Amino acid sequence: MGLLVDGVWQDRWYDTTSTGGRFVRTNAVFRNWVTADGSPGPTGEGGFAAESGRYHLYVSLACPWAHRTLIIRKLKGLEAMIGVSVVHWRMLEHGWTFEEGPGVVPDPIHGARYLHQVYTAAKSDYSGRVTVPVLWDRAKGTIVNNESAEIIRMMNAAFDSIGAKPGDYYPEDLRPEIDALNARIYDHVNNGVYKAGFATTQQAYEEAVRPLFEALDNLDERLSSRRYLCGDRLTEADIRLFTTLVRFDAVYVGHFKCNLRRIADYPHLSGYLSDLYQTDGIAEMVNMAHIKGHYYESHKTINPTGIVPAGPFLDLDAPHGREQLSGS
C-alpha cells in the first residue's frame, strides 16, 4: 500500500488520524473519455477515438472496481479490441506489482514491475494513489482514465460501431433510476464495506456498518419482486453491486467486520447474486483465489499474520428460481 508524491513512490497506509478514524476515498485523477469519434466526453479532453487494439486495461482480479470493467469488457465482446494486464493479488510495500503468480498477466507496453511505473509513464510528477483499473492509450502514450464508473460507460457505448456485441447496460430510459441507485449503492455498499473495514475508531466503524446493512435490507426488499435492480433488464447498476456482493461473505464479513448478516442470510439478495453469477460470461470473471489472497495477505494492519481462511464455501451455481421475476 502506498502512493506517489511528485513521481516518487512512498509506502504509506491511508491517513485516518486527520479524519477521526474514517476512511476517505480519493477521487480518480485521469478523466478523459474514449468516444466513438474521438470527441470530448463528459470530462477531460477529446482525441480518444474508439479503435481496436489502441487501448489497454490494467486490472486486479481481486479489486471490485477493476472487476466491473472486466465484466463489461466480456459482456460487450471487447476482449480482442482491448488488451488486459493483471497485477499480482498481493499488494504490499510496492503497491500493485507484476510479480509472477497464477493469473498474473505482465505489462506488454512498459515491461513495468510495479503499477506505479505505468502512472509515472503517463505523468512523471504524478502525486496520488496508484489504483486499478487503468485504461491506457497506446497511440498517445498516456492514461485515458482510472475511474471504473467511467470506463464501463465507455466500454458500453464507444465501441458499438466497430464490432462490440449488442447490449446497452446504461439505457437512456433507465438512466435516472440507474444513477440514483448507483449513488446510494456506492456510498453505503460498494464504498461502505471499505469505510467499515478501514475505520480506526469504534465510532467511525459504526457510522459505516449500520447504513451498510440498512442498504442491504432495502436492496433485498427491492429484489423480492423484480429480477434485476431496474426490473427485467440487466444494467450497469447490477454489475456495480455484484462485484461487492460476490466478495461479501468470503471477505467483508470477517476481514472488514461486516458481520451483522451474510449475503447468504438474505433470501432475495442471495438468489440475485447466484442469478448474476450464472449469467453468461460473468462466472469466468470471478477469481476467488485472487480475491481472498489480496485482502487477507495485503492488509497487514487488519490481518498481520497474512493467513487466508479456508472458507466459506459459496455455492453460486445452485438454482435460484429468479427467472420468473420481472417487475418494475
C-alpha positions in Angstrom: 0.0 0.0 0.0 1.3 3.4 -0.8 1.2 6.4 -3.2 3.3 8.6 -5.5 4.4 12.0 -4.4 5.9 14.1 -7.2 6.6 10.9 -9.1 8.4 9.2 -6.2 6.9 6.1 -4.6 6.2 6.1 -0.9 5.0 3.1 1.2 2.2 4.8 3.2 -1.1 3.5 4.5 -4.3 5.6 4.5 -4.3 8.5 6.8 -7.3 8.1 9.2 -5.9 10.2 12.0 -6.9 13.5 10.5 -10.4 12.2 9.7 -11.4 10.9 13.1 -10.7 7.3 12.2 -12.8 7.5 9.0 -11.6 6.1 5.6 -12.0 8.8 2.9 -11.5 7.6 -0.7 -9.7 10.0 -3.0 -11.0 10.8 -6.5 -9.5 9.5 -9.6 -7.2 11.9 -11.5 -7.3 10.8 -15.1 -10.7 11.6 -16.5 -10.6 11.6 -20.3 -13.1 9.5 -22.3 -12.9 7.2 -25.2 -15.8 8.1 -27.6 -16.9 6.7 -30.9 -15.5 9.6 -32.9 -12.9 11.0 -30.5 -15.0 13.9 -29.5 -14.7 15.0 -25.8 -16.6 13.1 -23.2 -18.3 14.5 -20.1 -14.9 15.3 -18.6 -11.4 15.8 -19.9 -10.2 16.4 -23.4 -11.0 14.9 -26.8 -8.9 12.9 -29.2 -9.5 9.4 -27.8 -11.4 7.7 -30.6 -12.6 4.1 -30.3 -10.2 1.9 -32.2 -9.5 -1.8 -32.0 -6.1 -2.5 -30.4 -5.4 1.0 -29.3 -6.3 0.7 -25.6 -5.0 -1.5 -22.9 -6.6 -2.2 -19.5 -4.6 -2.7 -16.3 -6.6 -4.6 -13.6 -6.6 -6.6 -10.5 -8.8 -9.7 -10.3 -9.1 -9.0 -6.6 -10.4 -5.4 -6.9 -14.2 -4.9 -7.1 -13.7 -1.6 -9.0 -11.5 -3.2 -11.7 -13.8 -6.3 -11.7 -16.6 -4.1 -13.1 -14.5 -3.2 -16.2 -13.6 -6.9 -16.8 -17.3 -7.9 -16.7 -18.4 -5.2 -19.1 -15.5 -5.9 -21.4 -16.6 -9.5 -21.5 -20.3 -8.8 -22.0 -19.6 -6.4 -24.8 -17.2 -8.8 -26.5 -14.2 -6.4 -26.4 -11.5 -8.9 -25.5 -9.9 -8.7 -28.9 -10.2 -4.9 -29.0 -8.9 -4.0 -25.6 -5.9 -5.9 -24.1 -5.5 -6.6 -20.4 -2.7 -6.9 -17.9 -3.4 -8.4 -14.5 -1.4 -7.5 -11.4 -0.5 -9.8 -8.6 -3.1 -10.2 -5.9 -0.7 -9.3 -3.1 -0.2 -5.6 -2.6 2.5 -4.7 0.0 5.3 -2.1 0.2 5.5 -1.6 -3.6 1.7 -1.4 -4.2 0.3 -3.4 -7.1 3.1 -5.4 -8.8 3.5 -7.8 -11.7 5.3 -10.4 -9.6 4.9 -13.8 -11.2 1.9 -15.8 -10.0 -1.1 -17.8 -11.2 -3.4 -15.4 -13.2 -0.9 -12.6 -13.4 -0.6 -11.1 -16.9 2.6 -9.0 -17.4 2.7 -5.5 -18.8 3.4 -5.7 -22.6 3.7 -1.9 -23.1 6.2 -0.7 -20.5 7.5 -4.0 -19.1 6.7 -2.5 -15.7 7.5 -4.3 -12.5 5.1 -2.1 -10.5 1.9 -0.4 -11.5 3.1 2.9 -10.2 5.6 2.9 -13.2 2.6 3.0 -15.5 1.4 6.1 -13.8 4.7 7.9 -14.0 5.0 6.9 -17.7 1.8 9.0 -18.2 2.8 11.8 -15.8 6.3 11.8 -14.4 5.5 14.0 -11.4 2.2 12.3 -10.6 1.0 12.6 -7.0 -1.7 10.4 -5.6 -2.8 6.8 -5.0 -2.0 4.2 -7.7 -5.2 2.3 -8.3 -6.8 -0.1 -10.7 -8.4 -0.1 -13.2 -6.3 1.9 -15.6 -7.2 2.4 -19.2 -4.0 3.2 -21.3 -3.9 4.7 -24.8 -1.1 3.2 -26.9 -1.4 5.9 -29.5 -0.9 8.9 -27.2 1.2 7.1 -24.6 -0.8 8.1 -21.7 -3.6 7.1 -19.2 -7.0 7.9 -20.6 -8.9 7.2 -17.4 -8.6 5.5 -14.0 -12.2 5.8 -12.8 -14.0 2.5 -13.1 -17.5 4.0 -13.3 -16.5 6.0 -16.4 -14.5 3.2 -18.0 -17.5 0.9 -18.0 -19.6 3.7 -19.6 -17.0 4.0 -22.4 -17.0 0.2 -23.0 -20.8 0.1 -23.0 -21.2 2.5 -26.0 -18.0 3.8 -27.6 -17.1 0.6 -29.5 -20.5 -0.3 -30.8 -19.9 0.9 -34.3 -16.6 -1.1 -34.7 -17.9 -4.5 -33.6 -18.8 -4.6 -30.0 -21.6 -7.1 -29.0 -25.1 -5.7 -28.8 -26.3 -4.7 -25.4 -26.8 -1.5 -23.6 -26.2 -1.6 -19.9 -26.9 2.2 -19.4 -30.2 2.6 -21.5 -31.4 6.1 -21.8 -34.9 5.5 -20.5 -33.4 4.0 -17.2 -30.6 6.5 -16.6 -32.2 8.5 -13.9 -33.1 5.3 -12.0 -29.7 3.8 -12.5 -27.9 7.0 -11.4 -29.9 7.2 -8.2 -29.3 3.5 -7.4 -25.6 3.9 -8.2 -25.3 6.8 -5.8 -26.9 5.0 -2.9 -25.1 1.7 -3.5 -21.7 3.3 -3.9 -21.9 5.3 -0.7 -23.4 2.7 1.6 -22.4 -0.7 0.0 -19.5 -0.5 -2.6 -17.6 2.0 -0.5 -19.4 1.3 2.7 -17.6 -2.0 3.2 -14.3 -0.1 3.0 -15.5 2.6 5.3 -16.2 -0.1 7.9 -13.2 -2.2 7.2 -10.6 0.6 7.2 -12.1 2.5 10.1 -9.7 3.0 13.0 -12.2 4.1 15.7 -15.3 2.5 17.0 -17.4 5.5 16.1 -16.2 5.6 12.5 -16.9 1.8 12.2 -20.4 2.1 13.5 -21.1 5.1 11.3 -20.3 2.9 8.3 -21.6 -0.5 9.2 -25.2 0.4 10.2 -26.0 2.2 6.9 -24.4 -0.6 5.0 -26.8 -3.2 6.4 -29.8 -0.8 6.1 -28.9 -0.5 2.4 -28.7 -4.3 2.1 -32.0 -4.7 3.8 -33.6 -2.3 1.4 -32.0 -4.0 -1.6 -33.2 -7.4 -0.5 -36.8 -6.0 -0.3 -36.4 -4.3 -3.7 -35.3 -7.6 -5.3 -38.2 -9.5 -3.8 -40.4 -8.5 -6.8 -38.0 -7.8 -9.6 -35.3 -9.9 -11.2 -32.8 -7.0 -11.5 -32.5 -3.7 -9.8 -34.3 -1.9 -12.6 -36.9 -4.6 -13.4 -36.3 -7.2 -16.1 -33.2 -5.7 -17.7 -29.6 -6.3 -16.6 -27.9 -2.9 -16.2 -24.6 -1.4 -15.0 -26.2 -0.9 -11.6 -26.4 -4.7 -11.2 -22.8 -5.2 -12.3 -21.6 -2.5 -9.8 -23.5 -4.2 -7.0 -22.4 -7.7 -8.0 -18.7 -7.1 -7.5 -19.3 -6.2 -3.9 -21.8 -8.9 -3.2 -19.6 -11.7 -4.6 -16.8 -10.7 -2.1 -19.1 -10.1 0.8 -19.3 -13.5 2.6 -15.8 -14.5 1.6 -14.0 -11.3 2.7 -16.1 -8.5 4.1 -18.0 -10.4 6.7 -14.8 -11.4 8.5 -11.9 -9.3 7.3 -13.9 -6.0 7.3 -16.1 -6.8 10.3 -19.3 -6.5 8.2 -20.9 -9.4 10.1 -24.4 -8.4 11.1 -25.6 -10.7 8.3 -24.2 -12.6 5.4 -25.5 -12.3 1.9 -26.4 -16.0 2.3 -28.8 -14.8 5.0 -30.8 -12.6 2.6 -33.4 -14.7 0.7 -33.5 -12.4 -2.3 -30.0 -10.9 -2.4 -28.5 -14.4 -2.3 -30.6 -15.6 -5.2 -29.9 -12.5 -7.1 -26.2 -13.0 -6.6 -26.4 -16.5 -8.0 -28.5 -15.3 -10.9 -25.9 -12.7 -11.9 -23.0 -15.2 -11.3 -24.7 -17.6 -13.7 -25.1 -15.0 -16.4 -23.1 -16.0 -19.5 -19.5 -14.6 -19.1 -19.7 -13.4 -15.5 -18.6 -16.5 -13.6 -15.4 -16.8 -15.5 -14.5 -13.2 -14.5 -14.6 -14.2 -10.8 -11.2 -15.4 -9.3 -11.8 -16.1 -5.6 -8.2 -17.1 -5.0 -7.0 -13.6 -6.0 -9.9 -12.0 -4.1 -9.2 -13.8 -0.8 -5.4 -13.7 -1.3 -5.4 -10.0 -1.8 -7.5 -8.9 1.2 -6.1 -11.3 3.7 -2.4 -11.1 2.6 -2.2 -7.4 1.8 -3.8 -5.6 4.7 -1.3 -6.1 7.5 -2.9 -3.5 9.7 -6.0 -5.7 9.8 -4.7 -9.2 9.4 -1.0 -9.1 10.4 -0.4 -12.9 10.1 -1.5 -12.9 6.4 -3.3 -16.2 6.9 -6.0 -16.7 4.3 -9.1 -18.6 5.7 -10.2 -21.8 4.0 -13.8 -20.9 3.8 -16.6 -20.2 3.3 -17.9 -22.5 0.6 -20.1 -20.4 -1.8 -22.5 -22.4 -3.9 -23.2 -19.8 -6.5 -24.1 -22.4 -9.1 -27.2 -23.5 -7.2 -30.7 -23.0 -8.7 -32.0 -19.6 -7.8 -35.5 -19.5 -9.3 -35.4 -15.9 -10.2 -36.3 -16.4 -13.9 -40.0 -16.0 -13.1 -39.4 -12.4 -11.8 -39.7 -9.4 -14.0 -41.4 -6.5 -12.2 -40.6 -2.8 -12.2 
